[in-house]
């Protein structure tokens, strides 16, 4: 599977649909602008869904312990399973597999791409998993990594078809296609029908991978969605200049097709995966410990643990747990998430921390923002103005506007946000409409790009939220 590493000075356009869809979520504005050029797209507005933000440990005294948000905002509708064709079309229920035997091993095909065609008759003749692994090792498509740290490839089993026998999963690697950034391989799934073995799935033929299956590893061959039948869960990935990205795939084999059960999972940097029992169902939750980008250009980062849960149709992201904010910009991100989620009390407390908490750090990366505390503080004061208007609190509105104006006189670091506040305040007091005031603020920001650029990825790195004009009013 191909990957884009935003830490490269020039990124290539990626051919995998799942990864291309993730580019908007990554919101790389500076170091990966070549992606946008290659795809012919202008930078998109941030469409990342708002997720629970629950602190891993209790933050400093006086700070909120969590953003109390029970579900994603907006609520995620169930997504239909996406299917990949079986090769060939299989009956919905497999019959008994052939009896174990000791067939004559076939000769190794000249081309790596021809191995599935040579392997299937061998399995159908009764080859055991051990014999199959030995053959593939002899062929050189299961082998130890050059550094001796891992074995690339393997043979696994799972009961993938209702009422069927054990199917066989084979992970192989092309020894002629190994590079520092990509270990090219394939994942093959075999099931039984009418006493014979057939190839039920091949990752290289799956449109999700577009022919490039990087560093495949089996995560589980067990029942994870609680339907009584095993699923195949495997990980693929690729490394860039300083960061490796992985994607997890969960496959269910039903009614003649292989269905993708986690279609919305996008590339994560250096993740670790594990299944754990779900608290309220027979399914397993997928727990993802998200790593951090390896480049200084990513900016400040926090540890994150995601929970992906089975909703009866697919796995969806239901919870994201992050470390308490150490950097001021992360406290701002948490405040904005709470505001958009409707948790106004938490949002207000966090905006006040951005304004006045000396324990929050400034980011002093490759392009540090001069007077960051005053700039982000001014924006947080503007957010408090919005917050008062959103709650139709006239007294709080007047107090917030007065505080903003005092903090942002002409020539001050936060002057732009004082002007933004003037625009919002004038529109709101004239018509009493929060929506109209938002529209006025957004139009002002569109004509004054520094208002949002100072807050986004050009300042704080591509791993952080990239503000756009529409973000200058929380709705």
TORKOL-4160 file (C-alpha; in steps of 0.2 Angstrom, whole numbers, padded with zeros to 4 digits, m for minus):
475
<pt num="1" X="0000" Y="0000" Z="0000"/>
<pt num="2" X="0007" Y="0017" Z="m0005"/>
<pt num="3" X="0008" Y="0031" Z="0008"/>
<pt num="4" X="0012" Y="0049" Z="0009"/>
<pt num="5" X="0024" Y="0055" Z="0022"/>
<pt num="6" X="0020" Y="0074" Z="0025"/>
<pt num="7" X="0038" Y="0075" Z="0033"/>
<pt num="8" X="0045" Y="0074" Z="0015"/>
<pt num="9" X="0050" Y="0090" Z="0007"/>
<pt num="10" X="0040" Y="0084" Z="m0008"/>
<pt num="11" X="0026" Y="0072" Z="m0007"/>
<pt num="12" X="0019" Y="0060" Z="m0021"/>
<pt num="13" X="0001" Y="0058" Z="m0025"/>
<pt num="14" X="m0006" Y="0042" Z="m0019"/>
<pt num="15" X="m0016" Y="0030" Z="m0028"/>
<pt num="16" X="m0025" Y="0021" Z="m0014"/>
<pt num="17" X="m0043" Y="0028" Z="m0013"/>
<pt num="18" X="m0043" Y="0026" Z="0006"/>
<pt num="19" X="m0027" Y="0036" Z="0008"/>
<pt num="20" X="m0032" Y="0050" Z="m0004"/>
<pt num="21" X="m0048" Y="0052" Z="0006"/>
<pt num="22" X="m0037" Y="0055" Z="0021"/>
<pt num="23" X="m0027" Y="0069" Z="0014"/>
<pt num="24" X="m0041" Y="0081" Z="0018"/>
<pt num="25" X="m0041" Y="0075" Z="0036"/>
<pt num="26" X="m0022" Y="0077" Z="0037"/>
<pt num="27" X="m0024" Y="0095" Z="0031"/>
<pt num="28" X="m0006" Y="0097" Z="0026"/>
<pt num="29" X="m0004" Y="0115" Z="0020"/>
<pt num="30" X="0015" Y="0118" Z="0019"/>
<pt num="31" X="0026" Y="0102" Z="0017"/>
<pt num="32" X="0014" Y="0092" Z="0007"/>
<pt num="33" X="0007" Y="0106" Z="m0005"/>
<pt num="34" X="0013" Y="0095" Z="m0019"/>
<pt num="35" X="m0001" Y="0083" Z="m0015"/>
<pt num="36" X="m0014" Y="0096" Z="m0019"/>
<pt num="37" X="m0005" Y="0101" Z="m0035"/>
<pt num="38" X="m0004" Y="0083" Z="m0041"/>
<pt num="39" X="m0022" Y="0080" Z="m0037"/>
<pt num="40" X="m0027" Y="0097" Z="m0045"/>
<pt num="41" X="m0036" Y="0102" Z="m0028"/>
<pt num="42" X="m0035" Y="0118" Z="m0018"/>
<pt num="43" X="m0033" Y="0116" Z="0000"/>
<pt num="44" X="m0050" Y="0110" Z="0007"/>
<pt num="45" X="m0059" Y="0115" Z="0023"/>
<pt num="46" X="m0056" Y="0105" Z="0038"/>
<pt num="47" X="m0069" Y="0091" Z="0038"/>
<pt num="48" X="m0062" Y="0080" Z="0052"/>
<pt num="49" X="m0076" Y="0074" Z="0063"/>
<pt num="50" X="m0077" Y="0081" Z="0081"/>
<pt num="51" X="m0073" Y="0066" Z="0092"/>
<pt num="52" X="m0074" Y="0064" Z="0111"/>
<pt num="53" X="m0059" Y="0072" Z="0119"/>
<pt num="54" X="m0056" Y="0063" Z="0136"/>
<pt num="55" X="m0040" Y="0067" Z="0145"/>
<pt num="56" X="m0029" Y="0052" Z="0149"/>
<pt num="57" X="m0025" Y="0058" Z="0166"/>
<pt num="58" X="m0031" Y="0072" Z="0176"/>
<pt num="59" X="m0025" Y="0089" Z="0170"/>
<pt num="60" X="m0018" Y="0103" Z="0181"/>
<pt num="61" X="m0029" Y="0109" Z="0196"/>
<pt num="62" X="m0043" Y="0120" Z="0191"/>
<pt num="63" X="m0044" Y="0113" Z="0173"/>
<pt num="64" X="m0058" Y="0102" Z="0167"/>
<pt num="65" X="m0055" Y="0084" Z="0167"/>
<pt num="66" X="m0064" Y="0080" Z="0151"/>
<pt num="67" X="m0074" Y="0087" Z="0137"/>
<pt num="68" X="m0091" Y="0079" Z="0140"/>
<pt num="69" X="m0096" Y="0073" Z="0123"/>
<pt num="70" X="m0105" Y="0056" Z="0122"/>
<pt num="71" X="m0105" Y="0054" Z="0103"/>
<pt num="72" X="m0096" Y="0060" Z="0087"/>
<pt num="73" X="m0103" Y="0077" Z="0081"/>
<pt num="74" X="m0111" Y="0077" Z="0069"/>
<pt num="75" X="m0117" Y="0059" Z="0072"/>
<pt num="76" X="m0110" Y="0046" Z="0060"/>
<pt num="77" X="m0123" Y="0037" Z="0050"/>
<pt num="78" X="m0120" Y="0018" Z="0048"/>
<pt num="79" X="m0109" Y="0015" Z="0033"/>
<pt num="80" X="m0113" Y="0001" Z="0021"/>
<pt num="81" X="m0100" Y="m0012" Z="0020"/>
<pt num="82" X="m0089" Y="m0011" Z="0005"/>
<pt num="83" X="m0086" Y="m0027" Z="m0004"/>
<pt num="84" X="m0071" Y="m0034" Z="m0014"/>
<pt num="85" X="m0075" Y="m0048" Z="m0027"/>
<pt num="86" X="m0070" Y="m0066" Z="m0023"/>
<pt num="87" X="m0058" Y="m0075" Z="m0034"/>
<pt num="88" X="m0067" Y="m0085" Z="m0041"/>
<pt num="89" X="m0085" Y="m0083" Z="m0035"/>
<pt num="90" X="m0088" Y="m0094" Z="m0020"/>
<pt num="91" X="m0104" Y="m0102" Z="m0013"/>
<pt num="92" X="m0110" Y="m0095" Z="0003"/>
<pt num="93" X="m0106" Y="m0110" Z="0013"/>
<pt num="94" X="m0090" Y="m0120" Z="0011"/>
<pt num="95" X="m0090" Y="m0139" Z="0012"/>
<pt num="96" X="m0077" Y="m0150" Z="0020"/>
<pt num="97" X="m0059" Y="m0146" Z="0015"/>
<pt num="98" X="m0048" Y="m0160" Z="0007"/>
<pt num="99" X="m0040" Y="m0172" Z="0019"/>
<pt num="100" X="m0022" Y="m0168" Z="0025"/>
<pt num="101" X="m0010" Y="m0177" Z="0013"/>
<pt num="102" X="0008" Y="m0175" Z="0008"/>
<pt num="103" X="0007" Y="m0169" Z="m0010"/>
<pt num="104" X="0022" Y="m0166" Z="m0021"/>
<pt num="105" X="0027" Y="m0148" Z="m0019"/>
<pt num="106" X="0026" Y="m0138" Z="m0035"/>
<pt num="107" X="0040" Y="m0128" Z="m0043"/>
<pt num="108" X="0042" Y="m0110" Z="m0039"/>
<pt num="109" X="0034" Y="m0099" Z="m0052"/>
<pt num="110" X="0046" Y="m0087" Z="m0061"/>
<pt num="111" X="0035" Y="m0072" Z="m0056"/>
<pt num="112" X="0029" Y="m0067" Z="m0039"/>
<pt num="113" X="0012" Y="m0063" Z="m0046"/>
<pt num="114" X="0010" Y="m0081" Z="m0052"/>
<pt num="115" X="0012" Y="m0089" Z="m0034"/>
<pt num="116" X="m0007" Y="m0089" Z="m0030"/>
<pt num="117" X="m0010" Y="m0099" Z="m0046"/>
<pt num="118" X="0003" Y="m0112" Z="m0041"/>
<pt num="119" X="m0001" Y="m0113" Z="m0023"/>
<pt num="120" X="m0020" Y="m0116" Z="m0024"/>
<pt num="121" X="m0019" Y="m0133" Z="m0032"/>
<pt num="122" X="m0006" Y="m0138" Z="m0019"/>
<pt num="123" X="m0018" Y="m0133" Z="m0005"/>
<pt num="124" X="m0032" Y="m0142" Z="m0014"/>
<pt num="125" X="m0021" Y="m0158" Z="m0014"/>
<pt num="126" X="m0021" Y="m0158" Z="0005"/>
<pt num="127" X="m0005" Y="m0148" Z="0009"/>
<pt num="128" X="m0005" Y="m0144" Z="0028"/>
<pt num="129" X="m0002" Y="m0127" Z="0035"/>
<pt num="130" X="0016" Y="m0132" Z="0041"/>
<pt num="131" X="0020" Y="m0140" Z="0024"/>
<pt num="132" X="0013" Y="m0124" Z="0015"/>
<pt num="133" X="0024" Y="m0113" Z="0026"/>
<pt num="134" X="0039" Y="m0124" Z="0023"/>
<pt num="135" X="0036" Y="m0123" Z="0004"/>
<pt num="136" X="0034" Y="m0104" Z="0004"/>
<pt num="137" X="0050" Y="m0102" Z="0015"/>
<pt num="138" X="0059" Y="m0113" Z="0002"/>
<pt num="139" X="0053" Y="m0102" Z="m0012"/>
<pt num="140" X="0060" Y="m0087" Z="m0003"/>
<pt num="141" X="0043" Y="m0077" Z="m0001"/>
<pt num="142" X="0043" Y="m0080" Z="0018"/>
<pt num="143" X="0059" Y="m0075" Z="0025"/>
<pt num="144" X="0068" Y="m0065" Z="0039"/>
<pt num="145" X="0070" Y="m0047" Z="0038"/>
<pt num="146" X="0088" Y="m0041" Z="0035"/>
<pt num="147" X="0090" Y="m0035" Z="0052"/>
<pt num="148" X="0083" Y="m0051" Z="0060"/>
<pt num="149" X="0069" Y="m0042" Z="0069"/>
<pt num="150" X="0054" Y="m0051" Z="0061"/>
<pt num="151" X="0049" Y="m0064" Z="0050"/>
<pt num="152" X="0040" Y="m0058" Z="0034"/>
<pt num="153" X="0026" Y="m0068" Z="0029"/>
<pt num="154" X="0017" Y="m0083" Z="0037"/>
<pt num="155" X="0002" Y="m0095" Z="0036"/>
<pt num="156" X="m0013" Y="m0094" Z="0047"/>
<pt num="157" X="m0030" Y="m0102" Z="0049"/>
<pt num="158" X="m0048" Y="m0096" Z="0053"/>
<pt num="159" X="m0066" Y="m0102" Z="0051"/>
<pt num="160" X="m0072" Y="m0088" Z="0039"/>
<pt num="161" X="m0087" Y="m0096" Z="0032"/>
<pt num="162" X="m0103" Y="m0101" Z="0043"/>
<pt num="163" X="m0103" Y="m0119" Z="0046"/>
<pt num="164" X="m0087" Y="m0121" Z="0036"/>
<pt num="165" X="m0070" Y="m0129" Z="0040"/>
<pt num="166" X="m0054" Y="m0119" Z="0043"/>
<pt num="167" X="m0048" Y="m0108" Z="0029"/>
<pt num="168" X="m0030" Y="m0104" Z="0026"/>
<pt num="169" X="m0022" Y="m0086" Z="0026"/>
<pt num="170" X="m0006" Y="m0084" Z="0017"/>
<pt num="171" X="0005" Y="m0069" Z="0019"/>
<pt num="172" X="0020" Y="m0068" Z="0007"/>
<pt num="173" X="0033" Y="m0055" Z="0002"/>
<pt num="174" X="0041" Y="m0052" Z="m0015"/>
<pt num="175" X="0060" Y="m0053" Z="m0011"/>
<pt num="176" X="0064" Y="m0043" Z="m0027"/>
<pt num="177" X="0053" Y="m0028" Z="m0021"/>
<pt num="178" X="0060" Y="m0023" Z="m0004"/>
<pt num="179" X="0065" Y="m0005" Z="m0001"/>
<pt num="180" X="0069" Y="0005" Z="0015"/>
<pt num="181" X="0051" Y="0013" Z="0013"/>
<pt num="182" X="0041" Y="m0002" Z="0007"/>
<pt num="183" X="0040" Y="m0021" Z="0009"/>
<pt num="184" X="0029" Y="m0026" Z="m0005"/>
<pt num="185" X="0019" Y="m0042" Z="m0002"/>
<pt num="186" X="0002" Y="m0050" Z="m0004"/>
<pt num="187" X="m0012" Y="m0058" Z="0007"/>
<pt num="188" X="m0021" Y="m0073" Z="0001"/>
<pt num="189" X="m0037" Y="m0081" Z="0008"/>
<pt num="190" X="m0042" Y="m0099" Z="0004"/>
<pt num="191" X="m0058" Y="m0107" Z="0008"/>
<pt num="192" X="m0065" Y="m0124" Z="0004"/>
<pt num="193" X="m0079" Y="m0129" Z="m0007"/>
<pt num="194" X="m0084" Y="m0147" Z="m0013"/>
<pt num="195" X="m0069" Y="m0155" Z="m0005"/>
<pt num="196" X="m0057" Y="m0143" Z="m0014"/>
<pt num="197" X="m0048" Y="m0127" Z="m0010"/>
<pt num="198" X="m0051" Y="m0110" Z="m0019"/>
<pt num="199" X="m0043" Y="m0093" Z="m0018"/>
<pt num="200" X="m0057" Y="m0082" Z="m0010"/>
<pt num="201" X="m0047" Y="m0066" Z="m0009"/>
<pt num="202" X="m0031" Y="m0058" Z="m0015"/>
<pt num="203" X="m0026" Y="m0041" Z="m0008"/>
<pt num="204" X="m0017" Y="m0036" Z="m0024"/>
<pt num="205" X="m0033" Y="m0038" Z="m0033"/>
<pt num="206" X="m0043" Y="m0028" Z="m0020"/>
<pt num="207" X="m0046" Y="m0010" Z="m0027"/>
<pt num="208" X="m0043" Y="m0003" Z="m0010"/>
<pt num="209" X="m0024" Y="m0007" Z="m0012"/>
<pt num="210" X="m0023" Y="m0003" Z="m0031"/>
<pt num="211" X="m0010" Y="m0017" Z="m0033"/>
<pt num="212" X="0002" Y="m0011" Z="m0019"/>
<pt num="213" X="0001" Y="m0021" Z="m0003"/>
<pt num="214" X="0014" Y="m0014" Z="0009"/>
<pt num="215" X="0021" Y="m0024" Z="0023"/>
<pt num="216" X="0006" Y="m0035" Z="0027"/>
<pt num="217" X="0004" Y="m0042" Z="0044"/>
<pt num="218" X="m0010" Y="m0052" Z="0051"/>
<pt num="219" X="m0018" Y="m0045" Z="0067"/>
<pt num="220" X="m0031" Y="m0058" Z="0070"/>
<pt num="221" X="m0040" Y="m0072" Z="0062"/>
<pt num="222" X="m0055" Y="m0073" Z="0075"/>
<pt num="223" X="m0072" Y="m0067" Z="0077"/>
<pt num="224" X="m0071" Y="m0049" Z="0081"/>
<pt num="225" X="m0089" Y="m0043" Z="0077"/>
<pt num="226" X="m0098" Y="m0056" Z="0087"/>
<pt num="227" X="m0107" Y="m0065" Z="0073"/>
<pt num="228" X="m0100" Y="m0082" Z="0077"/>
<pt num="229" X="m0089" Y="m0082" Z="0062"/>
<pt num="230" X="m0070" Y="m0077" Z="0061"/>
<pt num="231" X="m0065" Y="m0062" Z="0052"/>
<pt num="232" X="m0047" Y="m0058" Z="0045"/>
<pt num="233" X="m0039" Y="m0043" Z="0052"/>
<pt num="234" X="m0023" Y="m0037" Z="0045"/>
<pt num="235" X="m0012" Y="m0022" Z="0044"/>
<pt num="236" X="m0003" Y="m0014" Z="0029"/>
<pt num="237" X="0009" Y="0001" Z="0028"/>
<pt num="238" X="0023" Y="0011" Z="0021"/>
<pt num="239" X="0037" Y="0022" Z="0028"/>
<pt num="240" X="0042" Y="0039" Z="0022"/>
<pt num="241" X="0057" Y="0049" Z="0026"/>
<pt num="242" X="0054" Y="0050" Z="0045"/>
<pt num="243" X="0037" Y="0042" Z="0048"/>
<pt num="244" X="0029" Y="0025" Z="0045"/>
<pt num="245" X="0010" Y="0024" Z="0042"/>
<pt num="246" X="m0001" Y="0009" Z="0044"/>
<pt num="247" X="m0019" Y="0005" Z="0040"/>
<pt num="248" X="m0030" Y="m0009" Z="0047"/>
<pt num="249" X="m0041" Y="m0020" Z="0036"/>
<pt num="250" X="m0055" Y="m0031" Z="0043"/>
<pt num="251" X="m0063" Y="m0043" Z="0031"/>
<pt num="252" X="m0079" Y="m0053" Z="0033"/>
<pt num="253" X="m0082" Y="m0068" Z="0020"/>
<pt num="254" X="m0101" Y="m0069" Z="0017"/>
<pt num="255" X="m0112" Y="m0073" Z="0003"/>
<pt num="256" X="m0099" Y="m0074" Z="m0010"/>
<pt num="257" X="m0090" Y="m0058" Z="m0006"/>
<pt num="258" X="m0076" Y="m0051" Z="0005"/>
<pt num="259" X="m0083" Y="m0036" Z="0014"/>
<pt num="260" X="m0073" Y="m0022" Z="0022"/>
<pt num="261" X="m0079" Y="m0019" Z="0039"/>
<pt num="262" X="m0068" Y="m0004" Z="0044"/>
<pt num="263" X="m0069" Y="0007" Z="0028"/>
<pt num="264" X="m0066" Y="0024" Z="0036"/>
<pt num="265" X="m0049" Y="0020" Z="0044"/>
<pt num="266" X="m0036" Y="0031" Z="0037"/>
<pt num="267" X="m0017" Y="0030" Z="0038"/>
<pt num="268" X="m0010" Y="0032" Z="0056"/>
<pt num="269" X="0008" Y="0036" Z="0061"/>
<pt num="270" X="0017" Y="0022" Z="0070"/>
<pt num="271" X="0001" Y="0014" Z="0077"/>
<pt num="272" X="m0001" Y="m0001" Z="0088"/>
<pt num="273" X="m0017" Y="m0011" Z="0087"/>
<pt num="274" X="m0026" Y="m0023" Z="0099"/>
<pt num="275" X="m0044" Y="m0030" Z="0101"/>
<pt num="276" X="m0052" Y="m0029" Z="0117"/>
<pt num="277" X="m0070" Y="m0035" Z="0123"/>
<pt num="278" X="m0083" Y="m0021" Z="0120"/>
<pt num="279" X="m0092" Y="m0016" Z="0136"/>
<pt num="280" X="m0110" Y="m0018" Z="0129"/>
<pt num="281" X="m0109" Y="m0032" Z="0116"/>
<pt num="282" X="m0102" Y="m0048" Z="0110"/>
<pt num="283" X="m0091" Y="m0039" Z="0098"/>
<pt num="284" X="m0073" Y="m0034" Z="0101"/>
<pt num="285" X="m0067" Y="m0015" Z="0101"/>
<pt num="286" X="m0052" Y="m0011" Z="0090"/>
<pt num="287" X="m0040" Y="m0001" Z="0101"/>
<pt num="288" X="m0027" Y="0010" Z="0092"/>
<pt num="289" X="m0013" Y="0018" Z="0101"/>
<pt num="290" X="m0008" Y="0032" Z="0088"/>
<pt num="291" X="0010" Y="0036" Z="0087"/>
<pt num="292" X="0018" Y="0053" Z="0082"/>
<pt num="293" X="0025" Y="0059" Z="0066"/>
<pt num="294" X="0044" Y="0059" Z="0066"/>
<pt num="295" X="0047" Y="0076" Z="0058"/>
<pt num="296" X="0049" Y="0092" Z="0067"/>
<pt num="297" X="0038" Y="0099" Z="0054"/>
<pt num="298" X="0023" Y="0090" Z="0061"/>
<pt num="299" X="0023" Y="0102" Z="0076"/>
<pt num="300" X="0018" Y="0098" Z="0094"/>
<pt num="301" X="0009" Y="0082" Z="0096"/>
<pt num="302" X="0000" Y="0072" Z="0110"/>
<pt num="303" X="m0003" Y="0054" Z="0113"/>
<pt num="304" X="m0019" Y="0048" Z="0107"/>
<pt num="305" X="m0029" Y="0031" Z="0110"/>
<pt num="306" X="m0043" Y="0028" Z="0098"/>
<pt num="307" X="m0058" Y="0016" Z="0101"/>
<pt num="308" X="m0066" Y="0009" Z="0085"/>
<pt num="309" X="m0083" Y="0000" Z="0089"/>
<pt num="310" X="m0094" Y="m0012" Z="0079"/>
<pt num="311" X="m0111" Y="m0003" Z="0075"/>
<pt num="312" X="m0119" Y="m0019" Z="0068"/>
<pt num="313" X="m0113" Y="m0014" Z="0050"/>
<pt num="314" X="m0095" Y="m0008" Z="0051"/>
<pt num="315" X="m0082" Y="m0002" Z="0063"/>
<pt num="316" X="m0083" Y="0017" Z="0067"/>
<pt num="317" X="m0073" Y="0028" Z="0078"/>
<pt num="318" X="m0082" Y="0031" Z="0094"/>
<pt num="319" X="m0069" Y="0038" Z="0106"/>
<pt num="320" X="m0052" Y="0047" Z="0105"/>
<pt num="321" X="m0043" Y="0049" Z="0121"/>
<pt num="322" X="m0029" Y="0062" Z="0122"/>
<pt num="323" X="m0016" Y="0068" Z="0134"/>
<pt num="324" X="m0020" Y="0084" Z="0143"/>
<pt num="325" X="m0014" Y="0099" Z="0134"/>
<pt num="326" X="0004" Y="0104" Z="0137"/>
<pt num="327" X="0005" Y="0117" Z="0123"/>
<pt num="328" X="m0007" Y="0132" Z="0122"/>
<pt num="329" X="m0012" Y="0128" Z="0105"/>
<pt num="330" X="m0019" Y="0111" Z="0111"/>
<pt num="331" X="m0029" Y="0119" Z="0124"/>
<pt num="332" X="m0037" Y="0130" Z="0111"/>
<pt num="333" X="m0041" Y="0114" Z="0100"/>
<pt num="334" X="m0049" Y="0106" Z="0115"/>
<pt num="335" X="m0059" Y="0122" Z="0118"/>
<pt num="336" X="m0065" Y="0123" Z="0100"/>
<pt num="337" X="m0070" Y="0104" Z="0100"/>
<pt num="338" X="m0080" Y="0107" Z="0116"/>
<pt num="339" X="m0088" Y="0123" Z="0109"/>
<pt num="340" X="m0093" Y="0114" Z="0093"/>
<pt num="341" X="m0100" Y="0100" Z="0103"/>
<pt num="342" X="m0111" Y="0111" Z="0113"/>
<pt num="343" X="m0101" Y="0109" Z="0130"/>
<pt num="344" X="m0101" Y="0128" Z="0133"/>
<pt num="345" X="m0095" Y="0127" Z="0151"/>
<pt num="346" X="m0080" Y="0117" Z="0146"/>
<pt num="347" X="m0076" Y="0127" Z="0131"/>
<pt num="348" X="m0076" Y="0143" Z="0142"/>
<pt num="349" X="m0065" Y="0136" Z="0155"/>
<pt num="350" X="m0052" Y="0131" Z="0142"/>
<pt num="351" X="m0053" Y="0147" Z="0133"/>
<pt num="352" X="m0049" Y="0156" Z="0149"/>
<pt num="353" X="m0034" Y="0144" Z="0151"/>
<pt num="354" X="m0028" Y="0149" Z="0134"/>
<pt num="355" X="m0029" Y="0168" Z="0139"/>
<pt num="356" X="m0021" Y="0166" Z="0157"/>
<pt num="357" X="m0013" Y="0150" Z="0161"/>
<pt num="358" X="0006" Y="0152" Z="0162"/>
<pt num="359" X="0009" Y="0134" Z="0163"/>
<pt num="360" X="0004" Y="0131" Z="0145"/>
<pt num="361" X="0019" Y="0131" Z="0133"/>
<pt num="362" X="0022" Y="0140" Z="0117"/>
<pt num="363" X="0027" Y="0130" Z="0102"/>
<pt num="364" X="0045" Y="0135" Z="0097"/>
<pt num="365" X="0047" Y="0124" Z="0082"/>
<pt num="366" X="0054" Y="0129" Z="0065"/>
<pt num="367" X="0043" Y="0144" Z="0063"/>
<pt num="368" X="0038" Y="0150" Z="0080"/>
<pt num="369" X="0024" Y="0162" Z="0082"/>
<pt num="370" X="0030" Y="0179" Z="0089"/>
<pt num="371" X="0020" Y="0183" Z="0105"/>
<pt num="372" X="0011" Y="0167" Z="0104"/>
<pt num="373" X="0003" Y="0169" Z="0121"/>
<pt num="374" X="m0005" Y="0186" Z="0116"/>
<pt num="375" X="m0010" Y="0180" Z="0098"/>
<pt num="376" X="m0019" Y="0164" Z="0104"/>
<pt num="377" X="m0025" Y="0173" Z="0120"/>
<pt num="378" X="m0033" Y="0186" Z="0108"/>
<pt num="379" X="m0042" Y="0173" Z="0098"/>
<pt num="380" X="m0048" Y="0164" Z="0114"/>
<pt num="381" X="m0055" Y="0181" Z="0120"/>
<pt num="382" X="m0064" Y="0182" Z="0103"/>
<pt num="383" X="m0071" Y="0164" Z="0105"/>
<pt num="384" X="m0078" Y="0170" Z="0122"/>
<pt num="385" X="m0087" Y="0184" Z="0113"/>
<pt num="386" X="m0094" Y="0171" Z="0101"/>
<pt num="387" X="m0098" Y="0159" Z="0116"/>
<pt num="388" X="m0108" Y="0173" Z="0125"/>
<pt num="389" X="m0118" Y="0177" Z="0109"/>
<pt num="390" X="m0121" Y="0158" Z="0106"/>
<pt num="391" X="m0129" Y="0157" Z="0123"/>
<pt num="392" X="m0138" Y="0174" Z="0121"/>
<pt num="393" X="m0130" Y="0181" Z="0136"/>
<pt num="394" X="m0130" Y="0200" Z="0134"/>
<pt num="395" X="m0120" Y="0203" Z="0150"/>
<pt num="396" X="m0107" Y="0191" Z="0146"/>
<pt num="397" X="m0107" Y="0197" Z="0128"/>
<pt num="398" X="m0103" Y="0215" Z="0134"/>
<pt num="399" X="m0090" Y="0209" Z="0146"/>
<pt num="400" X="m0081" Y="0198" Z="0133"/>
<pt num="401" X="m0081" Y="0212" Z="0120"/>
<pt num="402" X="m0074" Y="0224" Z="0133"/>
<pt num="403" X="m0060" Y="0212" Z="0137"/>
<pt num="404" X="m0056" Y="0208" Z="0119"/>
<pt num="405" X="m0055" Y="0227" Z="0115"/>
<pt num="406" X="m0043" Y="0230" Z="0130"/>
<pt num="407" X="m0032" Y="0216" Z="0125"/>
<pt num="408" X="m0031" Y="0220" Z="0106"/>
<pt num="409" X="m0027" Y="0239" Z="0104"/>
<pt num="410" X="m0020" Y="0245" Z="0087"/>
<pt num="411" X="m0002" Y="0239" Z="0085"/>
<pt num="412" X="m0004" Y="0224" Z="0097"/>
<pt num="413" X="0000" Y="0206" Z="0093"/>
<pt num="414" X="m0018" Y="0202" Z="0093"/>
<pt num="415" X="m0025" Y="0217" Z="0084"/>
<pt num="416" X="m0032" Y="0206" Z="0070"/>
<pt num="417" X="m0043" Y="0197" Z="0082"/>
<pt num="418" X="m0049" Y="0213" Z="0089"/>
<pt num="419" X="m0055" Y="0218" Z="0072"/>
<pt num="420" X="m0063" Y="0201" Z="0069"/>
<pt num="421" X="m0072" Y="0204" Z="0085"/>
<pt num="422" X="m0078" Y="0221" Z="0080"/>
<pt num="423" X="m0085" Y="0213" Z="0064"/>
<pt num="424" X="m0094" Y="0199" Z="0074"/>
<pt num="425" X="m0100" Y="0211" Z="0087"/>
<pt num="426" X="m0107" Y="0224" Z="0076"/>
<pt num="427" X="m0117" Y="0211" Z="0065"/>
<pt num="428" X="m0124" Y="0202" Z="0081"/>
<pt num="429" X="m0129" Y="0218" Z="0090"/>
<pt num="430" X="m0137" Y="0225" Z="0074"/>
<pt num="431" X="m0148" Y="0210" Z="0070"/>
<pt num="432" X="m0147" Y="0198" Z="0085"/>
<pt num="433" X="m0143" Y="0183" Z="0074"/>
<pt num="434" X="m0129" Y="0172" Z="0078"/>
<pt num="435" X="m0129" Y="0165" Z="0061"/>
<pt num="436" X="m0128" Y="0182" Z="0052"/>
<pt num="437" X="m0114" Y="0187" Z="0064"/>
<pt num="438" X="m0104" Y="0171" Z="0060"/>
<pt num="439" X="m0107" Y="0175" Z="0041"/>
<pt num="440" X="m0099" Y="0192" Z="0043"/>
<pt num="441" X="m0084" Y="0185" Z="0053"/>
<pt num="442" X="m0081" Y="0172" Z="0040"/>
<pt num="443" X="m0082" Y="0185" Z="0026"/>
<pt num="444" X="m0070" Y="0196" Z="0035"/>
<pt num="445" X="m0058" Y="0181" Z="0038"/>
<pt num="446" X="m0058" Y="0177" Z="0019"/>
<pt num="447" X="m0052" Y="0194" Z="0015"/>
<pt num="448" X="m0039" Y="0194" Z="0029"/>
<pt num="449" X="m0030" Y="0177" Z="0028"/>
<pt num="450" X="m0017" Y="0179" Z="0042"/>
<pt num="451" X="m0032" Y="0178" Z="0054"/>
<pt num="452" X="m0033" Y="0159" Z="0051"/>
<pt num="453" X="m0016" Y="0156" Z="0045"/>
<pt num="454" X="m0008" Y="0161" Z="0061"/>
<pt num="455" X="m0018" Y="0147" Z="0070"/>
<pt num="456" X="m0015" Y="0133" Z="0057"/>
<pt num="457" X="m0003" Y="0121" Z="0051"/>
<pt num="458" X="0009" Y="0134" Z="0043"/>
<pt num="459" X="0013" Y="0140" Z="0061"/>
<pt num="460" X="0010" Y="0124" Z="0072"/>
<pt num="461" X="0014" Y="0110" Z="0060"/>
<pt num="462" X="0004" Y="0098" Z="0049"/>
<pt num="463" X="0000" Y="0086" Z="0063"/>
<pt num="464" X="m0012" Y="0100" Z="0070"/>
<pt num="465" X="m0028" Y="0107" Z="0066"/>
<pt num="466" X="m0028" Y="0118" Z="0050"/>
<pt num="467" X="m0039" Y="0133" Z="0053"/>
<pt num="468" X="m0049" Y="0139" Z="0038"/>
<pt num="469" X="m0060" Y="0155" Z="0036"/>
<pt num="470" X="m0076" Y="0145" Z="0040"/>
<pt num="471" X="m0067" Y="0140" Z="0057"/>
<pt num="472" X="m0068" Y="0158" Z="0062"/>
<pt num="473" X="m0085" Y="0156" Z="0069"/>
<pt num="474" X="m0090" Y="0140" Z="0079"/>
<pt num="475" X="m0106" Y="0133" Z="0073"/>
